[in-house]
Amino acid sequence: MTAQNLGLLRHNLNSVRPLCVTGRVTKVIGLTVESQGPPASLGEACWISTQGGRHRKLAEVVGFRDGRILLMPWEGLEGVAAGDMVEPTGSPPQIPTGSCVLGRIIDPLGRPIDGKGALSGDGKLIPLLREVPPPSRRPRIRDVFQTGVRAIDTFATCGKGQRLGIFAGSGVGKSSLLGMISRHSEADIVVVALIGERGREVLEFVEKDLGEEALKRSVLIVATSDQPALVRIKAAFAANSIANHFRAQGKHVLLLMDSLTRLAMAQRELGLAVGEPPATRGYPPSVFGLMPVVLEQAGCVGEGAITGFYTVLTEGDDWNDPVSDCARSILDGHLLLSRRLASENHYPSIEVLDSLSRLQSDIIAAEQKQLISQARQVLAVQRQYREIIEIGAYTPGSNPNLDRALRIYPEIVKVLRQPIAERSEVKNSFTTLQKALATP
């Protein structure tokens, strides 16, 4: 064969499109599309060509039934008709990451939604679903993570790589607390996942709670409540993937996820749509399988770390609903926000007696442990006799422990209250608490 013929053969081979086996939409039921073919695996991305091929919708394989494929579109079902072509991509969805996403608001596919134009070209595409790091690669947590919030840094001290849940009802200062942590913390990168959030509250969180300065080192992944369940679920995976990317570079990443409850509700929609049986309070088993997959991504690996704060919306201020129970069993501690404190204009409204950091005793000094123990005793005595004091049934001098608690309690409250714009160092927080306990 001559060199000319060989060159022509190579040109022809390069111009040939590989054979792509496609499928056809056969049925649409509820939130899912049923398709006859193509051969695809669970989690694989597919394109559904609608309106005679003029438009394409991205979908994902979420299950199989009677030899057919169940897909869930990322952009709703409008326009999908029987007979539409389904084309596999051969891979799961991917998202861009790197310095190009910092300071931006994106959707779970990495598309910017902040009106600032396209992402710069220095991004790297990574899969949405990442494997959980093995236990053997996770070093012990030994360093304190400064949140800048006195109530947390003293009564529920957090370590670098720890995961804490923020359990709150509606309207008790959850977003404000997340904003304080994101602005005042010492993290290199902040990744925020807003899952099922109201559309009007996204810019409110960015401008009011996060702030312009903190936004420069942050990336927000947003899936609002009006978007399909699959999109809301993938917002959590996108946040984990981006946080993992920066952790692999040796960065300390702060991951804020709001909220696990709406993530669980989205997975409930998806699970019921593909035929899962409802179990605990209507939540199918896949909900409780999803939670550890999402939460176990955080932690220390190598030189990098992901410190996670995850909000849980408690139904009717019930701390023992199924999602709360499951989250508490996986997380390394919890912060409870109190409606009573919020109604008293006590912010952040953290009920410190009911909050817990499981690693606190391992990362703070012995004298700091002693201060926390004394402060908790004061708060516990005040709580025990609160009703008697409020109705005026207590006579001062009849209980020395209570008399001392009543003198010190207002000073401890001053320590726990903190304006949103104020930042506090951990060392200064303990010093302030020590002065409060020394009240004569």
CORJOZI-V781062 format. One record per residue. N is the residue number from 1. RES is the residue in one small letter. PHI is phi in whole degrees, 0 to 359 (* if undefined). NEAR is the number of other C-alpha atoms within 12 Angstrom. Layout:
BEGIN
n:N res:RES phi:PHI near:NEAR
n:N res:RES phi:PHI near:NEAR
END
This chain:
BEGIN
n:1 res:m phi:* near:8
n:2 res:t phi:286 near:8
n:3 res:a phi:298 near:9
n:4 res:q phi:293 near:10
n:5 res:n phi:294 near:11
n:6 res:l phi:295 near:12
n:7 res:g phi:296 near:13
n:8 res:l phi:295 near:14
n:9 res:l phi:296 near:15
n:10 res:r phi:296 near:13
n:11 res:h phi:299 near:12
n:12 res:n phi:295 near:12
n:13 res:l phi:294 near:12
n:14 res:n phi:291 near:11
n:15 res:s phi:272 near:10
n:16 res:v phi:280 near:11
n:17 res:r phi:280 near:8
n:18 res:p phi:296 near:8
n:19 res:l phi:295 near:8
n:20 res:c phi:241 near:18
n:21 res:v phi:277 near:18
n:22 res:t phi:251 near:25
n:23 res:g phi:236 near:29
n:24 res:r phi:226 near:32
n:25 res:v phi:292 near:34
n:26 res:t phi:249 near:23
n:27 res:k phi:198 near:23
n:28 res:v phi:236 near:27
n:29 res:i phi:231 near:21
n:30 res:g phi:60 near:23
n:31 res:l phi:264 near:32
n:32 res:t phi:245 near:39
n:33 res:v phi:249 near:46
n:34 res:e phi:259 near:41
n:35 res:s phi:228 near:42
n:36 res:q phi:273 near:28
n:37 res:g phi:76 near:32
n:38 res:p phi:277 near:31
n:39 res:p phi:294 near:26
n:40 res:a phi:211 near:34
n:41 res:s phi:256 near:23
n:42 res:l phi:299 near:23
n:43 res:g phi:90 near:29
n:44 res:e phi:286 near:31
n:45 res:a phi:276 near:34
n:46 res:c phi:225 near:42
n:47 res:w phi:253 near:38
n:48 res:i phi:254 near:44
n:49 res:s phi:275 near:29
n:50 res:t phi:249 near:25
n:51 res:q phi:51 near:17
n:52 res:g phi:68 near:15
n:53 res:g phi:89 near:18
n:54 res:r phi:286 near:13
n:55 res:h phi:229 near:17
n:56 res:r phi:230 near:25
n:57 res:k phi:244 near:31
n:58 res:l phi:281 near:31
n:59 res:a phi:224 near:41
n:60 res:e phi:226 near:43
n:61 res:v phi:286 near:41
n:62 res:v phi:245 near:37
n:63 res:g phi:175 near:28
n:64 res:f phi:224 near:28
n:65 res:r phi:209 near:21
n:66 res:d phi:54 near:11
n:67 res:g phi:79 near:14
n:68 res:r phi:244 near:26
n:69 res:i phi:262 near:37
n:70 res:l phi:256 near:44
n:71 res:l phi:241 near:51
n:72 res:m phi:234 near:44
n:73 res:p phi:290 near:38
n:74 res:w phi:279 near:36
n:75 res:e phi:236 near:30
n:76 res:g phi:85 near:26
n:77 res:l phi:258 near:29
n:78 res:e phi:300 near:20
n:79 res:g phi:93 near:23
n:80 res:v phi:282 near:38
n:81 res:a phi:227 near:25
n:82 res:a phi:299 near:24
n:83 res:g phi:94 near:25
n:84 res:d phi:298 near:31
n:85 res:m phi:281 near:33
n:86 res:v phi:243 near:42
n:87 res:e phi:241 near:35
n:88 res:p phi:284 near:35
n:89 res:t phi:262 near:25
n:90 res:g phi:86 near:22
n:91 res:s phi:207 near:22
n:92 res:p phi:286 near:28
n:93 res:p phi:300 near:35
n:94 res:q phi:235 near:31
n:95 res:i phi:223 near:34
n:96 res:p phi:283 near:36
n:97 res:t phi:213 near:38
n:98 res:g phi:119 near:32
n:99 res:s phi:297 near:23
n:100 res:c phi:294 near:29
n:101 res:v phi:267 near:45
n:102 res:l phi:291 near:33
n:103 res:g phi:79 near:31
n:104 res:r phi:243 near:37
n:105 res:i phi:247 near:38
n:106 res:i phi:231 near:38
n:107 res:d phi:267 near:36
n:108 res:p phi:297 near:44
n:109 res:l phi:262 near:39
n:110 res:g phi:85 near:41
n:111 res:r phi:276 near:28
n:112 res:p phi:293 near:27
n:113 res:i phi:231 near:26
n:114 res:d phi:257 near:22
n:115 res:g phi:74 near:12
n:116 res:k phi:259 near:15
n:117 res:g phi:89 near:14
n:118 res:a phi:289 near:19
n:119 res:l phi:292 near:26
n:120 res:s phi:292 near:20
n:121 res:g phi:278 near:13
n:122 res:d phi:267 near:14
n:123 res:g phi:281 near:20
n:124 res:k phi:236 near:21
n:125 res:l phi:277 near:22
n:126 res:i phi:229 near:27
n:127 res:p phi:292 near:29
n:128 res:l phi:293 near:34
n:129 res:l phi:265 near:30
n:130 res:r phi:245 near:28
n:131 res:e phi:289 near:18
n:132 res:v phi:290 near:23
n:133 res:p phi:302 near:25
n:134 res:p phi:292 near:16
n:135 res:p phi:302 near:15
n:136 res:s phi:293 near:11
n:137 res:r phi:262 near:15
n:138 res:r phi:256 near:23
n:139 res:p phi:289 near:20
n:140 res:r phi:294 near:21
n:141 res:i phi:273 near:30
n:142 res:r phi:234 near:23
n:143 res:d phi:257 near:24
n:144 res:v phi:284 near:32
n:145 res:f phi:257 near:42
n:146 res:q phi:278 near:37
n:147 res:t phi:272 near:37
n:148 res:g phi:84 near:36
n:149 res:v phi:253 near:44
n:150 res:r phi:301 near:43
n:151 res:a phi:299 near:47
n:152 res:i phi:280 near:49
n:153 res:d phi:295 near:42
n:154 res:t phi:261 near:47
n:155 res:f phi:275 near:43
n:156 res:a phi:218 near:46
n:157 res:t phi:305 near:45
n:158 res:c phi:256 near:45
n:159 res:g phi:257 near:41
n:160 res:k phi:293 near:41
n:161 res:g phi:99 near:41
n:162 res:q phi:277 near:45
n:163 res:r phi:236 near:45
n:164 res:l phi:240 near:47
n:165 res:g phi:262 near:47
n:166 res:i phi:251 near:50
n:167 res:f phi:262 near:48
n:168 res:a phi:207 near:42
n:169 res:g phi:279 near:28
n:170 res:s phi:281 near:21
n:171 res:g phi:74 near:23
n:172 res:v phi:242 near:31
n:173 res:g phi:97 near:33
n:174 res:k phi:297 near:38
n:175 res:s phi:296 near:42
n:176 res:s phi:296 near:33
n:177 res:l phi:294 near:45
n:178 res:l phi:299 near:46
n:179 res:g phi:296 near:41
n:180 res:m phi:298 near:37
n:181 res:i phi:295 near:43
n:182 res:s phi:293 near:46
n:183 res:r phi:279 near:39
n:184 res:h phi:264 near:33
n:185 res:s phi:286 near:40
n:186 res:e phi:261 near:29
n:187 res:a phi:290 near:36
n:188 res:d phi:285 near:32
n:189 res:i phi:230 near:40
n:190 res:v phi:241 near:47
n:191 res:v phi:246 near:54
n:192 res:v phi:243 near:52
n:193 res:a phi:249 near:48
n:194 res:l phi:258 near:46
n:195 res:i phi:252 near:47
n:196 res:g phi:70 near:37
n:197 res:e phi:285 near:30
n:198 res:r phi:293 near:20
n:199 res:g phi:301 near:18
n:200 res:r phi:290 near:15
n:201 res:e phi:270 near:22
n:202 res:v phi:292 near:30
n:203 res:l phi:294 near:25
n:204 res:e phi:298 near:18
n:205 res:f phi:294 near:34
n:206 res:v phi:295 near:34
n:207 res:e phi:277 near:19
n:208 res:k phi:266 near:23
n:209 res:d phi:269 near:28
n:210 res:l phi:280 near:37
n:211 res:g phi:91 near:26
n:212 res:e phi:294 near:20
n:213 res:e phi:293 near:19
n:214 res:a phi:292 near:34
n:215 res:l phi:297 near:29
n:216 res:k phi:297 near:24
n:217 res:r phi:253 near:33
n:218 res:s phi:239 near:39
n:219 res:v phi:226 near:45
n:220 res:l phi:250 near:48
n:221 res:i phi:252 near:50
n:222 res:v phi:240 near:47
n:223 res:a phi:225 near:45
n:224 res:t phi:284 near:34
n:225 res:s phi:296 near:26
n:226 res:d phi:277 near:21
n:227 res:q phi:275 near:27
n:228 res:p phi:301 near:33
n:229 res:a phi:303 near:38
n:230 res:l phi:299 near:45
n:231 res:v phi:295 near:41
n:232 res:r phi:295 near:42
n:233 res:i phi:293 near:49
n:234 res:k phi:291 near:44
n:235 res:a phi:299 near:50
n:236 res:a phi:293 near:50
n:237 res:f phi:293 near:47
n:238 res:a phi:296 near:46
n:239 res:a phi:298 near:54
n:240 res:n phi:296 near:47
n:241 res:s phi:295 near:41
n:242 res:i phi:294 near:51
n:243 res:a phi:298 near:52
n:244 res:n phi:299 near:44
n:245 res:h phi:300 near:36
n:246 res:f phi:288 near:38
n:247 res:r phi:297 near:35
n:248 res:a phi:298 near:23
n:249 res:q phi:272 near:21
n:250 res:g phi:86 near:20
n:251 res:k phi:277 near:29
n:252 res:h phi:263 near:38
n:253 res:v phi:252 near:46
n:254 res:l phi:260 near:53
n:255 res:l phi:252 near:52
n:256 res:l phi:247 near:49
n:257 res:m phi:237 near:49
n:258 res:d phi:229 near:44
n:259 res:s phi:218 near:46
n:260 res:l phi:294 near:47
n:261 res:t phi:296 near:41
n:262 res:r phi:290 near:39
n:263 res:l phi:296 near:45
n:264 res:a phi:296 near:41
n:265 res:m phi:294 near:34
n:266 res:a phi:294 near:36
n:267 res:q phi:293 near:38
n:268 res:r phi:296 near:36
n:269 res:e phi:301 near:31
n:270 res:l phi:294 near:39
n:271 res:g phi:298 near:34
n:272 res:l phi:293 near:27
n:273 res:a phi:293 near:29
n:274 res:v phi:266 near:30
n:275 res:g phi:102 near:22
n:276 res:e phi:290 near:22
n:277 res:p phi:282 near:19
n:278 res:p phi:291 near:21
n:279 res:a phi:240 near:16
n:280 res:t phi:291 near:17
n:281 res:r phi:49 near:15
n:282 res:g phi:86 near:22
n:283 res:y phi:274 near:29
n:284 res:p phi:287 near:28
n:285 res:p phi:302 near:25
n:286 res:s phi:297 near:29
n:287 res:v phi:298 near:36
n:288 res:f phi:280 near:32
n:289 res:g phi:277 near:21
n:290 res:l phi:287 near:33
n:291 res:m phi:304 near:36
n:292 res:p phi:295 near:24
n:293 res:v phi:298 near:23
n:294 res:v phi:285 near:42
n:295 res:l phi:283 near:41
n:296 res:e phi:283 near:34
n:297 res:q phi:289 near:41
n:298 res:a phi:285 near:50
n:299 res:g phi:127 near:43
n:300 res:c phi:266 near:38
n:301 res:v phi:219 near:35
n:302 res:g phi:63 near:25
n:303 res:e phi:272 near:22
n:304 res:g phi:261 near:30
n:305 res:a phi:207 near:42
n:306 res:i phi:241 near:47
n:307 res:t phi:261 near:50
n:308 res:g phi:248 near:48
n:309 res:f phi:238 near:48
n:310 res:y phi:236 near:47
n:311 res:t phi:273 near:44
n:312 res:v phi:230 near:44
n:313 res:l phi:277 near:41
n:314 res:t phi:275 near:32
n:315 res:e phi:285 near:19
n:316 res:g phi:61 near:14
n:317 res:d phi:56 near:21
n:318 res:d phi:266 near:21
n:319 res:w phi:283 near:28
n:320 res:n phi:245 near:19
n:321 res:d phi:290 near:22
n:322 res:p phi:303 near:29
n:323 res:v phi:293 near:40
n:324 res:s phi:297 near:36
n:325 res:d phi:299 near:24
n:326 res:c phi:295 near:27
n:327 res:a phi:296 near:41
n:328 res:r phi:298 near:33
n:329 res:s phi:288 near:22
n:330 res:i phi:258 near:28
n:331 res:l phi:288 near:37
n:332 res:d phi:263 near:34
n:333 res:g phi:151 near:33
n:334 res:h phi:210 near:41
n:335 res:l phi:243 near:41
n:336 res:l phi:258 near:43
n:337 res:l phi:265 near:41
n:338 res:s phi:259 near:33
n:339 res:r phi:293 near:27
n:340 res:r phi:297 near:21
n:341 res:l phi:295 near:23
n:342 res:a phi:297 near:24
n:343 res:s phi:291 near:15
n:344 res:e phi:269 near:14
n:345 res:n phi:62 near:18
n:346 res:h phi:259 near:25
n:347 res:y phi:235 near:35
n:348 res:p phi:293 near:44
n:349 res:s phi:275 near:41
n:350 res:i phi:276 near:40
n:351 res:e phi:277 near:34
n:352 res:v phi:293 near:38
n:353 res:l phi:293 near:31
n:354 res:d phi:261 near:23
n:355 res:s phi:260 near:33
n:356 res:l phi:206 near:33
n:357 res:s phi:245 near:35
n:358 res:r phi:290 near:27
n:359 res:l phi:255 near:29
n:360 res:q phi:302 near:33
n:361 res:s phi:294 near:26
n:362 res:d phi:271 near:20
n:363 res:i phi:238 near:26
n:364 res:i phi:245 near:30
n:365 res:a phi:285 near:20
n:366 res:a phi:298 near:13
n:367 res:e phi:293 near:16
n:368 res:q phi:290 near:29
n:369 res:k phi:300 near:24
n:370 res:q phi:295 near:20
n:371 res:l phi:298 near:27
n:372 res:i phi:297 near:36
n:373 res:s phi:299 near:23
n:374 res:q phi:295 near:26
n:375 res:a phi:295 near:38
n:376 res:r phi:296 near:30
n:377 res:q phi:297 near:25
n:378 res:v phi:298 near:34
n:379 res:l phi:295 near:33
n:380 res:a phi:293 near:22
n:381 res:v phi:295 near:27
n:382 res:q phi:297 near:29
n:383 res:r phi:295 near:22
n:384 res:q phi:300 near:18
n:385 res:y phi:254 near:23
n:386 res:r phi:303 near:20
n:387 res:e phi:295 near:13
n:388 res:i phi:296 near:16
n:389 res:i phi:292 near:18
n:390 res:e phi:295 near:13
n:391 res:i phi:270 near:10
n:392 res:g phi:76 near:11
n:393 res:a phi:270 near:12
n:394 res:y phi:260 near:17
n:395 res:t phi:258 near:15
n:396 res:p phi:305 near:17
n:397 res:g phi:100 near:12
n:398 res:s phi:278 near:11
n:399 res:n phi:220 near:15
n:400 res:p phi:300 near:14
n:401 res:n phi:297 near:22
n:402 res:l phi:291 near:27
n:403 res:d phi:300 near:22
n:404 res:r phi:294 near:27
n:405 res:a phi:297 near:34
n:406 res:l phi:291 near:31
n:407 res:r phi:284 near:23
n:408 res:i phi:275 near:30
n:409 res:y phi:306 near:32
n:410 res:p phi:300 near:21
n:411 res:e phi:288 near:25
n:412 res:i phi:293 near:38
n:413 res:v phi:300 near:34
n:414 res:k phi:298 near:22
n:415 res:v phi:294 near:34
n:416 res:l phi:284 near:35
n:417 res:r phi:280 near:31
n:418 res:q phi:203 near:27
n:419 res:p phi:299 near:24
n:420 res:i phi:300 near:29
n:421 res:a phi:278 near:22
n:422 res:e phi:272 near:21
n:423 res:r phi:248 near:26
n:424 res:s phi:234 near:32
n:425 res:e phi:284 near:25
n:426 res:v phi:301 near:32
n:427 res:k phi:299 near:23
n:428 res:n phi:294 near:20
n:429 res:s phi:297 near:33
n:430 res:f phi:291 near:33
n:431 res:t phi:296 near:23
n:432 res:t phi:296 near:29
n:433 res:l phi:295 near:38
n:434 res:q phi:297 near:26
n:435 res:k phi:296 near:19
n:436 res:a phi:297 near:28
n:437 res:l phi:287 near:32
n:438 res:a phi:275 near:19
n:439 res:t phi:302 near:20
n:440 res:p phi:289 near:13
END
